[in-house]
Amino acid sequence: MTSPSQVRPQPPVALTSQQWATDFNEIKVFGARESSKRSARQTEDARFWLAPGPVIYYPIVRQIAAAKKLSVLDSARLMALVAVARSDAFIAVFDAKYHYDFWRPVTAIRNGNSDDNPATEVDAGWLPLADTPMHPEYPCAHCIMASTMAAVIESLFAGTELPELSLTSPTAPGVTHHWTNLQALVDEVMDARIWAGFHYRFSTRVGAEMGRKIGDYTVRSVMQPTALVR
């Protein structure tokens, strides 16, 4: 990217809006530690995506390289493009997080009577499924990472069929997830951050949109293929 704010999104939704109330109440119900509404599969998804960083994403990239039978050079370019895009995505998401400094659900729900929205109610003892990450909420970082990776891969292999993907997670021992396409993986990540009690739905959408922009931009802008010089 040319600057940290290159893909900075618009501000979070207004606290007095219907969208805020809808997303607030969704995560209040489904993201609570002792939720009676969250299904067993939703809980599994939430725990599966508690795993951060390279350990949960680069196995997908390696599967693509192997399935496509890429040469060493093309494999290196794929891995490098994903790494560059992920680095930019980290910069972009933390630029936005600290620019807007938006409250996490654990804070918002415990102060639900201070947002001037009659459709949100305080729950002073509310806890998320897992411990909340120690940085501002908006936008969703896991969502931008998943979408960035997907956008790089889909841009590089546009018009070709991608393999079914599978993944294990260190935060969900013994569980393997499968996806027929990368968008299904991204959608699972977006939902998982709600089920974990970490992110509002509007924030997951914004993170995914930012990731798509960064992945596409990276493939267009850096490490372009060149003819071999003999």
C-alpha positions as CSV (number, residue, x, y, z in Angstrom):
1,M,0.0,0.0,0.0
2,T,1.1,3.6,-0.4
3,S,-0.2,4.6,3.1
4,P,-1.6,3.0,6.2
5,S,-5.0,4.6,5.6
6,Q,-5.2,3.7,1.9
7,V,-8.3,1.4,2.5
8,R,-9.4,3.0,5.8
9,P,-13.2,2.3,6.0
10,Q,-16.0,4.7,6.9
11,P,-16.8,5.0,10.6
12,P,-18.6,2.3,12.5
13,V,-22.4,2.4,12.4
14,A,-24.1,5.1,14.6
15,L,-24.9,3.9,18.1
16,T,-28.5,5.2,17.7
17,S,-29.1,3.2,14.5
18,Q,-31.2,0.1,14.0
19,Q,-28.1,-1.6,12.6
20,W,-26.2,-1.1,15.9
21,A,-29.1,-2.5,17.9
22,T,-29.5,-5.5,15.6
23,D,-25.8,-6.4,15.7
24,F,-25.5,-5.6,19.4
25,N,-28.3,-7.9,20.3
26,E,-27.1,-10.7,18.0
27,I,-23.7,-10.9,19.6
28,K,-25.2,-10.4,23.1
29,V,-27.2,-13.6,22.6
30,F,-24.9,-15.7,20.4
31,G,-21.5,-14.6,21.7
32,A,-22.1,-15.0,25.4
33,R,-20.0,-17.4,27.3
34,E,-23.0,-19.4,28.5
35,S,-25.2,-18.8,25.5
36,S,-28.2,-21.1,25.2
37,K,-28.8,-20.0,21.6
38,R,-25.3,-20.8,20.1
39,S,-25.3,-24.2,18.5
40,A,-22.6,-26.8,19.0
41,R,-21.3,-26.2,15.5
42,Q,-21.2,-22.4,16.1
43,T,-19.2,-23.0,19.3
44,E,-16.8,-25.3,17.4
45,D,-16.3,-22.6,14.7
46,A,-15.7,-20.0,17.3
47,R,-13.0,-22.1,19.0
48,F,-11.5,-23.2,15.7
49,W,-10.8,-19.6,14.7
50,L,-9.3,-18.5,18.0
51,A,-6.0,-19.6,16.4
52,P,-4.2,-16.6,15.1
53,G,-1.7,-15.8,12.4
54,P,0.4,-17.9,10.0
55,V,-0.4,-21.2,11.7
56,I,-4.0,-21.0,10.6
57,Y,-3.6,-19.5,7.1
58,Y,-0.4,-20.7,5.4
59,P,-1.5,-24.3,5.4
60,I,-4.3,-23.2,3.0
61,V,-1.7,-21.5,0.7
62,R,0.5,-24.6,0.7
63,Q,-2.5,-26.7,-0.3
64,I,-3.2,-24.5,-3.2
65,A,0.4,-24.6,-4.4
66,A,0.5,-28.4,-4.2
67,A,-2.9,-28.9,-5.9
68,K,-1.9,-26.6,-8.7
69,K,1.5,-28.3,-9.0
70,L,3.3,-25.0,-9.1
71,S,6.9,-24.7,-9.9
72,V,9.3,-23.6,-7.2
73,L,9.4,-20.1,-8.6
74,D,5.6,-19.8,-8.9
75,S,5.2,-21.3,-5.4
76,A,7.6,-18.7,-4.0
77,R,5.7,-15.9,-5.7
78,L,2.4,-17.1,-4.3
79,M,3.7,-17.3,-0.8
80,A,5.4,-14.0,-1.1
81,L,2.3,-12.2,-2.4
82,V,0.2,-13.6,0.4
83,A,2.9,-12.5,2.9
84,V,3.1,-9.0,1.5
85,A,-0.7,-8.7,1.4
86,R,-1.0,-9.9,5.0
87,S,1.5,-7.4,6.1
88,D,-0.4,-4.6,4.5
89,A,-3.6,-6.0,5.9
90,F,-2.2,-5.8,9.4
91,I,-1.1,-2.2,8.9
92,A,-4.5,-1.3,7.4
93,V,-6.6,-3.0,10.1
94,F,-4.7,-1.5,13.0
95,D,-4.7,1.9,11.4
96,A,-8.5,1.7,11.4
97,K,-8.8,0.2,14.8
98,Y,-6.8,2.9,16.5
99,H,-8.3,5.7,14.3
100,Y,-11.9,4.8,15.4
101,D,-11.1,3.2,18.8
102,F,-14.4,1.5,18.9
103,W,-15.6,-0.5,21.9
104,R,-15.6,-4.3,22.1
105,P,-18.9,-6.1,22.8
106,V,-17.7,-6.9,26.4
107,T,-17.6,-3.2,27.0
108,A,-20.6,-2.1,25.0
109,I,-23.0,-4.8,26.5
110,R,-21.9,-4.0,30.0
111,N,-22.8,-0.3,29.2
112,G,-25.8,-0.9,27.0
113,N,-27.7,1.9,28.8
114,S,-25.1,4.6,27.7
115,D,-25.5,4.4,23.9
116,D,-28.8,6.4,23.6
117,N,-30.4,3.5,21.8
118,P,-33.6,2.2,23.5
119,A,-33.2,-1.2,21.7
120,T,-30.1,-2.1,23.6
121,E,-30.1,-3.2,27.2
122,V,-27.3,-3.4,29.7
123,D,-26.0,-6.7,31.0
124,A,-23.4,-5.8,33.6
125,G,-22.0,-9.4,33.9
126,W,-21.8,-10.3,30.3
127,L,-18.8,-12.3,29.1
128,P,-17.8,-13.4,25.6
129,L,-17.1,-17.1,24.8
130,A,-13.3,-16.5,25.0
131,D,-11.1,-13.7,26.3
132,T,-11.4,-10.5,24.2
133,P,-8.2,-9.5,22.3
134,M,-6.6,-6.4,23.8
135,H,-7.1,-3.9,21.0
136,P,-10.1,-1.9,19.6
137,E,-12.9,-3.8,17.9
138,Y,-13.5,-2.1,14.5
139,P,-12.9,-3.6,12.0
140,C,-12.4,-7.4,12.4
141,A,-8.8,-8.4,12.0
142,H,-9.3,-12.1,11.4
143,C,-11.8,-11.2,8.7
144,I,-9.4,-9.0,6.9
145,M,-6.7,-11.7,7.0
146,A,-8.9,-14.4,5.7
147,S,-10.3,-12.2,2.9
148,T,-6.9,-10.9,2.0
149,M,-5.5,-14.4,1.5
150,A,-8.6,-15.5,-0.5
151,A,-8.4,-12.4,-2.7
152,V,-4.7,-13.1,-3.6
153,I,-5.4,-16.7,-4.4
154,E,-8.5,-16.0,-6.4
155,S,-6.9,-13.1,-8.3
156,L,-3.9,-15.3,-9.3
157,F,-6.0,-18.3,-10.4
158,A,-9.0,-16.4,-11.8
159,G,-10.9,-18.6,-14.3
160,T,-9.5,-21.9,-13.0
161,E,-11.0,-24.4,-10.6
162,L,-9.6,-24.4,-7.0
163,P,-9.4,-27.6,-4.9
164,E,-11.5,-28.4,-1.9
165,L,-9.6,-27.2,1.2
166,S,-9.2,-28.6,4.7
167,L,-7.6,-27.3,7.8
168,T,-7.0,-28.3,11.4
169,S,-6.7,-25.8,14.3
170,P,-4.5,-25.8,17.4
171,T,-7.4,-24.2,19.3
172,A,-9.9,-27.0,18.4
173,P,-8.0,-30.3,18.8
174,G,-9.2,-33.2,16.8
175,V,-11.4,-31.1,14.5
176,T,-10.9,-30.7,10.8
177,H,-12.9,-28.3,8.7
178,H,-13.5,-28.5,4.9
179,W,-14.5,-25.9,2.3
180,T,-15.4,-26.2,-1.3
181,N,-14.3,-22.6,-2.0
182,L,-12.5,-19.8,-0.4
183,Q,-15.5,-17.6,0.1
184,A,-17.0,-20.3,2.3
185,L,-13.9,-20.2,4.5
186,V,-14.1,-16.4,4.7
187,D,-17.8,-16.6,5.7
188,E,-17.0,-19.1,8.4
189,V,-14.3,-16.8,9.8
190,M,-16.8,-13.9,9.8
191,D,-19.4,-15.8,11.7
192,A,-16.9,-17.3,14.1
193,R,-15.9,-13.9,15.4
194,I,-19.5,-13.2,16.2
195,W,-20.0,-16.6,17.9
196,A,-16.8,-15.9,20.0
197,G,-18.3,-12.7,21.2
198,F,-15.5,-10.5,19.7
199,H,-17.0,-8.7,16.7
200,Y,-20.2,-7.2,15.5
201,R,-21.6,-8.3,12.1
202,F,-21.0,-4.9,10.5
203,S,-17.4,-5.1,11.6
204,T,-16.9,-8.5,10.0
205,R,-18.3,-7.3,6.7
206,V,-16.0,-4.2,6.7
207,G,-13.0,-6.3,7.5
208,A,-13.7,-8.7,4.7
209,E,-14.2,-5.9,2.2
210,M,-10.9,-4.3,3.2
211,G,-9.1,-7.6,2.7
212,R,-10.6,-8.1,-0.7
213,K,-9.3,-4.6,-1.8
214,I,-5.8,-5.3,-0.3
215,G,-5.4,-8.8,-1.9
216,D,-6.5,-7.6,-5.3
217,Y,-4.2,-4.5,-5.1
218,T,-1.2,-6.6,-4.1
219,V,-1.6,-9.0,-7.0
220,R,-1.9,-6.1,-9.4
221,S,0.9,-4.0,-7.9
222,V,3.9,-6.1,-6.8
223,M,6.0,-9.0,-8.1
224,Q,4.6,-9.0,-11.6
225,P,5.7,-11.9,-13.8
226,T,8.6,-11.0,-16.2
227,A,10.1,-12.8,-19.2
228,L,13.2,-14.9,-18.3
229,V,16.4,-13.3,-19.4
230,R,18.7,-16.0,-20.9
